[in-house]
Amino acid sequence: MKQFKSFLLVLMVCLACIFCNPKLTRVQADLALLNGKIYTVDPSRSTVQAMVLSQGIIAGLGSDKEMSEFIDSSTVVIDLDGKLVLPGFIDSHAHPVSATKQLYEVNLYGLRTIAEIQTALKTFREMHPSASVIKGRGWSNADFSKIGPDKKDIDAVISDIPVSLSDEGGHAKWVNTKALELAHISHETPDPEGGLVERYLGSDEPSGTLRESAAALVKELFPYYGFEALKRGIQAYQDMALAFGITGAHEAYLDLGIDEIPAYRSLESENALKMRFRAGLYVDPDLGVEQVKALLDERAADTGDLFQITSAKVFIDGVVEGSTGYLNEPYEHLPESKGKLLWDLEQLNRVCTALDKQGFQIHVHAIGDAATKVTLDALEFVQARNGVRDSRHTITHLQLVDPQDIRRFHDLGVLAVPQPYWFKKDSYYYNIQVPYLGQKRADAEYPMASFFKAGVKVASSSDYPVTIPCNPLIAIETGITRREPGADSTSDALWPEERVSLEEMIESFTVNGAHADFLENTTGSLEVGKSADFIILDRDVFQIAPTEIHEVQVLATYFQGQKVFSVDG
């Protein structure tokens, strides 16, 4: 019924637009924003002074004078006092359900030394004396040797129960000796397909770091979170996201058979979701086309207004820090290795063809240049078999991309989903990327401007919780400067030729994010008939230096015309 009423309102708005100024409607406003600077991100990238809403839908845009005729005594009027309004941000690749881990695990983010991590583990154990296992997340590969952190450093503080600590990117686990023993991982354990058991140099003894699929060797020791915990985690993410002005997110990876999807469904049925979630289901490279039926059945069950399954998540390779990203040329520090291709190519073609035929959007993790090339080859194969459709398949991360492949994105209609937060020379650049990739490749990471110039749709994202905080304003600045926010303007930029404009960065977090989720007719820009999803900023990002954008604060976030966040509470 609610969706039907919204449809009728949109129909009224559209009919009104036919007979009057296209920026105005004859629908009476229940909320009006006046005396502001409203950057609409509409096709003309126009800016207006005022906006009026009715029942959560944008009913008019124009000057204060034009909007005044739609205001009566029942209209709530907000004087923006010149403040900037933007469409709500959309994070096109994130893992919101992972906020559960932030609530229930040892938080290692920002801890740079073994001593700091050991202190955090001791404190957590003291607070949870009856715990039978301990999990955590957030250590940085840049702080450890090439084989990763050592099990003995955990053993020194916790040796009687298994401990598993995920790295920032979620592609490696650091475990203690007890976990290795209980999982029967020893010097005789071979590396699993697509994974790596790190070992002490000159020895077969596992050192305590398990990369990619090898992490699954200890999975059974660490039970996953239950239904209520997952609900609390999603709500915690939502609270954080709304404070950053995020009104839509693509949940990039959900598993069948656990409570993540039911948790989302339950929250929507309780009217507890205050933003839109679109989501992808994990595709196992070992299962083949027979898994598509189960994915299809799940998608059919998840068609809510705010939570929907729309995509299928495919991992092509690993990550550079694990030496598992799939490269065209060998790693600098491992000249015998080009990384890990996680799929048999014929299997990849078959599965992607089956997914595409069933109307799935294919959402692909590709770090290395060879991984991106393989993905584009597969999607070209799919298009040759199934024909051209508005599939909006996406490739995310895109750390290294062969310049010759960028045009192929445009030609195949593939979207680029980068994480601009990472476009900088930081500890990862100096401690991982340069020694692992060599200077030349490290200095040619994360293209952005090249995608825009080729006419590729670029939808930005955070990959939360890999990126904390996942504030889009930080990413917008970094995409423009390609420097660490707050860094001196004379500091080295990462591949400065790939800088983009403020307008392009905003586009990538708004209208292009909506396009990536097939929501461009609903949200992503401020236009008559669209959902009133917008944010009010305390400073005008168009009037300040780009290096100050990370300091800008979201004063209020509105979703479907309702205030869902305010600095005033």
PAPA-457742 format. One line per 10 residues: number of its first residue (from 0); for each residue x, y, z of C-alpha. Coordinates in Angstrom, 2 decimals. Example, Ala and Ser with C-alpha at 12.3 -4.5 7.8 and 13.67 -1.06 7.14 Angstrom:
! residues 2
0) 12.30:-4.50:7.80  13.67:-1.06:7.14 .
***
This chain:
! residues 569
0) 0.00:0.00:0.00  2.80:2.38:0.91  4.53:1.76:-2.42  1.22:2.26:-4.26  0.63:5.62:-2.58  4.17:6.68:-3.47  3.52:5.65:-7.07  0.34:7.77:-7.18  2.19:10.77:-5.81  4.95:10.44:-8.39 .
10) 2.30:10.13:-11.11  0.63:13.34:-9.89  3.97:15.11:-9.90  4.81:13.98:-13.40  1.39:14.99:-14.77  1.72:18.38:-13.15  5.10:18.85:-14.79  3.53:18.42:-18.22  1.29:21.44:-17.75  3.62:23.82:-15.93 .
20) 7.22:24.79:-15.41  9.17:21.48:-15.47  10.88:22.45:-12.21  7.59:23.02:-10.42  4.57:20.99:-9.44  1.13:21.84:-8.09  1.46:19.40:-5.20  1.28:21.18:-1.84  4.59:21.03:0.06  4.90:19.54:3.52 .
30) 8.60:20.51:3.74  10.39:23.42:2.09  14.09:24.26:2.02  14.72:27.91:1.16  17.62:30.32:0.83  20.22:27.68:0.04  22.54:26.38:-2.62  21.10:23.09:-3.87  23.42:21.24:-6.25  21.03:18.85:-7.93 .
40) 23.43:16.63:-9.96  20.68:16.54:-12.57  21.69:16.07:-16.25  22.42:19.81:-16.51  24.27:19.82:-13.15  22.09:22.77:-12.19  22.06:24.65:-8.89  18.86:26.11:-7.41  17.94:28.14:-4.35  15.00:26.18:-2.99 .
50) 13.35:22.75:-2.95  9.93:21.60:-1.77  8.85:18.08:-0.82  5.57:16.24:-0.52  5.22:12.83:1.14  8.89:12.07:0.73  9.04:13.01:-2.95  10.69:16.08:-4.46  7.81:18.24:-5.69  9.58:21.36:-6.88 .
60) 12.93:23.03:-7.45  13.65:26.65:-8.21  13.93:30.05:-6.57  12.51:30.99:-3.18  9.87:33.05:-4.96  8.84:30.19:-7.23  8.59:27.76:-4.35  6.63:30.16:-2.10  3.33:29.46:-3.86  3.58:25.81:-2.72 .
70) 3.94:26.72:0.95  1.03:27.15:3.38  0.63:27.23:7.16  1.13:23.47:7.42  4.46:23.46:5.56  7.61:23.04:7.63  10.10:25.61:6.35  13.89:25.27:6.73  15.98:28.38:6.15  19.25:26.99:4.81 .
80) 20.98:30.32:5.31  23.09:29.73:2.20  24.17:26.21:3.12  24.93:23.59:0.49  22.56:20.69:-0.18  23.66:17.59:-2.09  21.92:14.33:-2.96  22.52:11.60:-0.38  25.71:9.67:-1.01  25.67:6.09:-2.29 .
90) 28.46:3.65:-1.37  28.65:1.25:-4.32  30.75:-1.46:-2.66  30.71:-2.03:1.08  30.13:-4.74:3.67  27.63:-3.19:6.10  26.91:-6.46:7.88  30.57:-6.50:8.93  29.76:-3.77:11.43  28.70:-6.71:13.62 .
100) 32.38:-7.52:13.99  33.04:-4.00:15.20  30.61:-4.65:18.02  31.77:-8.10:19.11  35.43:-8.47:18.16  38.78:-7.05:19.22  39.21:-3.81:17.29  42.77:-3.53:15.98  42.26:-0.65:13.54  44.92:1.99:13.98 .
110) 47.12:-0.20:16.18  50.59:-0.17:14.66  52.78:-2.20:17.03  52.82:-5.71:18.46  52.71:-4.24:21.96  49.54:-2.26:21.18  47.86:-5.33:19.72  48.87:-7.50:22.65  47.46:-4.93:25.07  44.17:-4.90:23.15 .
120) 43.99:-8.70:23.30  44.70:-8.74:27.06  42.02:-6.14:27.70  39.46:-8.00:25.60  40.22:-11.27:27.40  39.81:-9.58:30.78  36.44:-8.21:29.69  35.33:-11.64:28.37  36.85:-14.17:30.78  34.44:-16.95:29.78 .
130) 35.11:-16.66:26.02  35.93:-19.96:24.36  37.32:-18.26:21.25  38.42:-14.70:20.41  38.05:-12.96:17.08  39.32:-9.59:15.95  40.01:-7.47:12.92  42.06:-4.56:11.68  45.81:-5.35:11.65  47.73:-3.90:8.74 .
140) 49.94:-5.92:6.40  52.13:-2.85:6.05  53.26:-3.32:9.67  54.59:-6.86:9.26  57.05:-8.86:7.19  56.15:-10.41:3.87  55.01:-13.63:5.58  52.68:-11.70:7.86  52.42:-11.56:11.66  53.69:-14.35:13.93 .
150) 51.51:-16.78:15.91  53.98:-16.52:18.81  53.03:-12.89:19.41  49.45:-13.95:20.13  50.61:-16.97:22.12  52.49:-14.63:24.44  49.17:-13.25:25.75  46.54:-15.89:24.81  47.57:-19.50:24.32  44.79:-21.58:25.88 .
160) 41.93:-20.75:23.46  41.97:-20.21:19.69  42.38:-16.64:18.43  41.73:-15.42:14.86  42.45:-11.84:13.79  41.50:-10.67:10.28  43.56:-8.06:8.50  42.06:-4.73:7.39  41.11:-6.09:4.00  39.61:-9.36:5.20 .
170) 41.90:-11.41:2.96  44.13:-12.87:5.68  43.81:-14.21:9.22  46.44:-14.16:11.93  45.95:-17.07:14.32  47.67:-18.45:17.39  49.18:-21.89:17.90  46.04:-23.22:19.60  43.95:-22.42:16.52  46.46:-24.13:14.24 .
180) 46.54:-27.20:16.47  42.75:-27.52:16.72  42.43:-27.10:12.95  45.19:-29.70:12.41  47.32:-27.30:10.40  50.95:-28.39:10.51  54.13:-28.50:8.43  52.44:-31.27:6.41  49.37:-29.20:5.50  49.43:-28.22:1.81 .
190) 48.30:-24.82:0.59  44.64:-25.08:-0.44  43.58:-24.08:-3.93  43.53:-20.29:-4.08  45.12:-19.89:-0.64  48.40:-19.69:1.18  49.58:-20.98:4.57  52.47:-18.67:5.43  55.51:-20.43:6.86  58.70:-19.40:8.63 .
200) 61.51:-18.67:6.21  63.51:-21.82:5.46  60.90:-24.03:7.14  57.55:-25.73:6.50  56.21:-24.74:9.93  53.12:-22.47:9.68  53.96:-19.02:11.02  50.39:-18.01:11.88  49.12:-16.12:8.81  46.51:-17.74:6.57 .
210) 45.73:-15.97:3.30  42.65:-16.15:1.07  41.06:-19.63:1.03  43.54:-20.90:3.63  41.60:-18.89:6.21  38.74:-21.37:5.77  40.92:-24.04:7.40  40.09:-22.53:10.82  36.54:-21.41:10.01  34.79:-24.15:11.98 .
220) 36.55:-23.12:15.18  34.95:-19.68:15.17  31.13:-19.72:15.06  29.46:-16.98:13.04  27.15:-14.42:14.59  23.48:-15.11:15.16  20.38:-13.36:13.93  19.99:-10.72:16.65  23.70:-9.83:16.66  23.63:-9.34:12.89 .
230) 20.61:-7.07:13.16  22.41:-4.95:15.72  25.43:-4.81:13.44  23.45:-3.63:10.43  21.79:-0.95:12.56  25.19:0.16:13.86  26.40:0.51:10.28  23.27:2.43:9.35  23.74:4.91:12.19  27.33:5.52:11.10 .
240) 26.46:5.76:7.40  23.65:8.26:7.90  25.99:10.48:9.92  28.28:10.50:6.87  25.39:11.37:4.54  25.15:7.87:3.02  21.57:7.02:2.06  22.32:3.94:-0.05  24.85:1.12:0.02  25.64:-1.93:-2.05 .
250) 26.21:-4.86:0.33  28.79:-6.58:-1.84  28.89:-10.08:-0.40  26.25:-12.09:1.42  26.32:-15.84:2.00  23.43:-18.24:1.69  22.65:-20.41:4.68  23.49:-17.95:7.46  21.44:-15.22:9.11  22.71:-12.16:7.24 .
260) 19.88:-12.02:4.69  17.11:-12.83:7.23  18.51:-10.04:9.42  18.06:-7.52:6.61  14.58:-8.84:5.86  13.57:-8.57:9.49  14.80:-4.99:9.81  12.84:-3.95:6.73  9.67:-5.62:8.02  10.11:-3.71:11.29 .
270) 10.51:-0.42:9.38  13.97:-0.14:10.93  15.84:0.50:7.68  16.42:4.20:7.04  18.43:3.84:3.83  18.47:1.61:0.74  20.50:-1.56:0.54  21.15:-3.51:-2.63  23.14:-6.70:-2.22  25.12:-9.41:-3.96 .
280) 25.34:-13.15:-3.30  28.68:-14.93:-3.17  29.50:-17.16:-6.14  31.74:-20.12:-5.31  34.37:-20.90:-8.00  34.24:-24.58:-7.05  30.50:-25.17:-7.48  29.83:-24.38:-11.13  26.53:-23.48:-12.78  24.50:-25.70:-10.44 .
290) 24.69:-22.99:-7.75  22.83:-20.46:-9.91  19.42:-21.99:-9.10  19.90:-21.36:-5.36  21.04:-17.80:-6.02  18.02:-17.24:-8.23  15.64:-18.56:-5.57  17.18:-16.26:-2.95  16.94:-13.24:-5.22  13.25:-13.92:-5.77 .
300) 12.69:-13.86:-2.00  14.41:-10.51:-1.46  12.56:-7.83:-3.37  11.71:-5.31:-0.67  11.65:-1.61:-1.36  14.76:-0.97:0.76  16.54:-4.33:0.70  16.96:-6.29:-2.51  19.31:-8.92:-3.89  20.39:-7.73:-7.32 .
310) 23.90:-8.99:-8.00  26.25:-11.95:-7.82  29.72:-11.44:-6.29  32.69:-13.06:-8.02  36.25:-12.99:-6.65  38.77:-13.25:-9.50  41.92:-12.82:-7.44  43.27:-11.89:-4.02  45.18:-8.78:-2.93  48.64:-7.31:-3.46 .
320) 49.52:-7.39:0.26  49.01:-11.15:0.25  50.88:-11.54:-3.08  47.61:-13.05:-4.34  46.42:-10.27:-6.63  46.64:-11.63:-10.20  49.18:-9.66:-12.26  50.27:-9.54:-15.88  53.92:-9.55:-14.78  55.51:-11.24:-11.74 .
330) 55.74:-9.63:-8.33  58.91:-7.69:-7.68  59.62:-9.62:-4.45  58.43:-12.99:-5.84  59.75:-13.13:-9.41  58.37:-16.65:-9.83  54.79:-15.60:-9.02  52.07:-13.57:-10.75  49.61:-14.14:-7.91  46.43:-16.20:-7.74 .
340) 43.70:-16.63:-10.36  40.83:-18.07:-8.33  38.81:-19.47:-11.24  39.24:-21.99:-14.01  38.60:-19.81:-17.07  36.13:-22.16:-18.74  34.22:-22.45:-15.47  34.21:-18.66:-15.15  32.73:-18.27:-18.63  30.04:-20.87:-17.98 .
350) 29.00:-19.47:-14.59  28.99:-15.84:-15.73  26.95:-16.75:-18.80  24.39:-18.54:-16.63  24.21:-15.62:-14.18  23.80:-13.07:-16.93  21.13:-15.15:-18.64  19.12:-15.04:-15.41  19.43:-11.26:-15.23  22.02:-11.04:-12.46 .
360) 24.32:-8.06:-12.30  27.80:-9.56:-11.96  29.90:-7.71:-9.37  33.57:-8.65:-9.64  36.51:-8.25:-7.27  39.63:-7.61:-9.38  42.85:-6.19:-7.93  45.54:-7.04:-10.48  45.72:-5.98:-14.11  45.55:-9.62:-15.23 .
370) 42.45:-10.13:-13.06  40.69:-7.20:-14.74  41.67:-8.46:-18.18  40.33:-11.94:-17.37  37.08:-10.42:-16.12  36.58:-8.30:-19.24  37.31:-11.36:-21.38  34.64:-13.31:-19.50  32.07:-10.51:-19.80  32.83:-10.20:-23.51 .
380) 32.26:-13.95:-23.82  28.95:-13.57:-21.97  27.82:-10.78:-24.27  28.69:-12.84:-27.35  26.60:-15.75:-26.03  23.63:-13.94:-24.46  23.50:-10.74:-26.50  23.72:-7.15:-25.37  21.49:-6.03:-22.51  21.50:-3.33:-19.86 .
390) 23.41:-5.58:-17.47  25.55:-2.97:-15.66  28.12:-5.54:-14.65  30.73:-3.98:-12.37  34.39:-4.43:-11.55  35.57:-3.14:-8.21  38.97:-2.23:-6.66  40.91:-1.85:-9.94  44.28:-1.32:-8.29  46.17:-2.06:-11.49 .
400) 44.55:-1.81:-14.92  46.15:-2.20:-18.33  45.47:1.14:-20.09  44.32:-0.77:-23.17  41.55:-2.36:-21.11  39.95:0.90:-19.98  38.20:1.47:-23.29  36.81:-2.07:-23.05  34.81:-1.04:-19.96  32.97:1.51:-22.10 .
410) 32.52:-0.81:-25.08  31.09:-3.60:-22.91  28.99:-1.30:-20.71  30.94:-2.35:-17.61  30.96:0.00:-14.62  34.12:0.89:-12.68  33.75:0.85:-8.88  36.97:2.16:-7.28  37.72:3.16:-3.69  39.13:6.73:-3.92 .
420) 40.02:6.64:-0.21  43.05:4.59:-1.29  44.42:7.04:-3.88  47.42:8.20:-1.84  50.98:7.45:-0.87  50.65:6.00:2.62  52.28:3.19:4.60  50.77:0.63:2.21  52.36:2.41:-0.73  55.81:2.56:0.85 .
430) 55.84:-0.75:2.75  53.80:-3.00:0.43  53.13:-1.60:-3.01  56.59:-0.32:-3.92  58.52:-3.41:-2.71  55.90:-5.87:-4.01  55.10:-4.22:-7.34  58.18:-2.13:-8.07  58.23:1.64:-8.37  56.76:1.84:-11.88 .
440) 53.64:-0.21:-11.12  53.21:1.32:-7.66  53.10:4.74:-9.29  50.43:3.61:-11.76  47.83:2.40:-9.27  44.14:3.24:-9.17  43.22:4.98:-12.44  40.23:7.32:-12.18  40.41:10.18:-14.67  41.09:7.69:-17.47 .
450) 37.75:6.00:-16.83  35.86:9.29:-16.97  37.68:10.31:-20.16  36.73:6.99:-21.77  33.05:7.59:-20.96  32.92:4.81:-18.35  30.38:5.11:-15.54  32.38:5.41:-12.33  30.62:4.70:-9.02  32.77:5.30:-5.95 .
460) 32.80:3.19:-2.80  34.59:2.53:0.49  34.81:-1.26:0.82  33.90:-0.71:4.49  35.22:-2.05:6.88  38.44:-2.07:4.88  38.08:1.72:4.99  37.32:3.24:8.38  35.97:5.89:8.55  33.97:5.46:5.35 .
470) 33.14:9.17:5.09  32.59:10.01:1.37  33.85:13.56:1.91  37.28:12.10:2.69  37.17:10.12:-0.55  35.99:13.13:-2.54  39.00:15.12:-1.38  41.39:12.23:-2.01  40.03:11.68:-5.51  40.73:15.33:-6.32 .
480) 44.17:15.63:-4.68  45.40:12.01:-4.66  47.11:12.82:-1.36  46.51:11.87:2.25  43.85:14.24:3.64  45.54:16.79:5.82  48.91:16.30:4.08  50.95:19.29:3.00  50.05:20.40:-0.53  53.68:19.94:-1.55 .
490) 53.66:16.22:-0.63  53.84:13.67:-3.41  50.56:12.78:-5.06  49.84:9.27:-6.29  49.67:9.39:-10.10  48.56:13.05:-10.25  47.49:12.72:-13.89  44.55:10.65:-12.63  43.09:13.45:-10.48  39.44:14.23:-11.19 .
500) 37.22:17.24:-10.55  34.97:17.93:-7.58  31.94:17.59:-9.85  33.11:14.16:-11.05  33.72:12.96:-7.51  30.26:14.05:-6.38  28.76:12.39:-9.46  30.56:9.15:-8.60  29.03:9.11:-5.11  25.50:10.12:-6.14 .
510) 23.92:9.71:-9.56  26.44:7.13:-10.77  25.98:5.14:-7.58  22.25:5.14:-8.22  22.87:4.01:-11.81  25.06:1.15:-10.56  22.10:-0.11:-8.52  19.45:0.51:-11.22  18.03:3.30:-9.04  18.65:6.32:-11.24 .
520) 14.90:6.94:-11.63  14.47:6.85:-7.84  17.44:8.60:-6.28  20.98:9.85:-6.87  19.99:13.36:-7.99  17.57:15.99:-6.79  14.85:16.11:-9.45  11.08:16.41:-9.40  9.47:13.03:-8.80  12.50:11.44:-7.15 .
530) 12.87:10.33:-3.56  13.88:13.20:-1.27  17.27:11.78:-0.24  19.64:14.64:0.53  22.18:16.07:2.93  22.93:19.52:4.31  26.61:20.45:4.76  28.12:22.98:7.12  30.44:24.34:4.42  30.21:24.79:0.67 .
540) 32.67:22.35:-0.89  32.63:24.45:-4.07  33.95:27.49:-2.21  36.79:25.98:-0.18  40.18:24.52:-1.03  40.00:20.83:-1.96  42.36:20.08:0.93  39.67:21.25:3.37  36.87:18.99:2.13  37.64:16.24:4.66 .
550) 36.87:18.75:7.42  33.34:19.44:6.15  30.56:18.06:8.35  27.17:16.68:7.46  24.66:18.69:9.49  21.61:16.63:8.53  20.67:13.65:6.39  17.18:13.16:4.95  15.85:9.93:3.48  12.49:9.82:1.74 .
560) 11.86:13.28:3.10  12.43:12.30:6.75  15.33:13.55:8.85  17.30:10.43:9.74  20.41:12.13:11.11  21.17:15.49:12.65  24.16:16.82:14.55  21.59:18.20:16.97  20.32:14.71:17.71 .
***
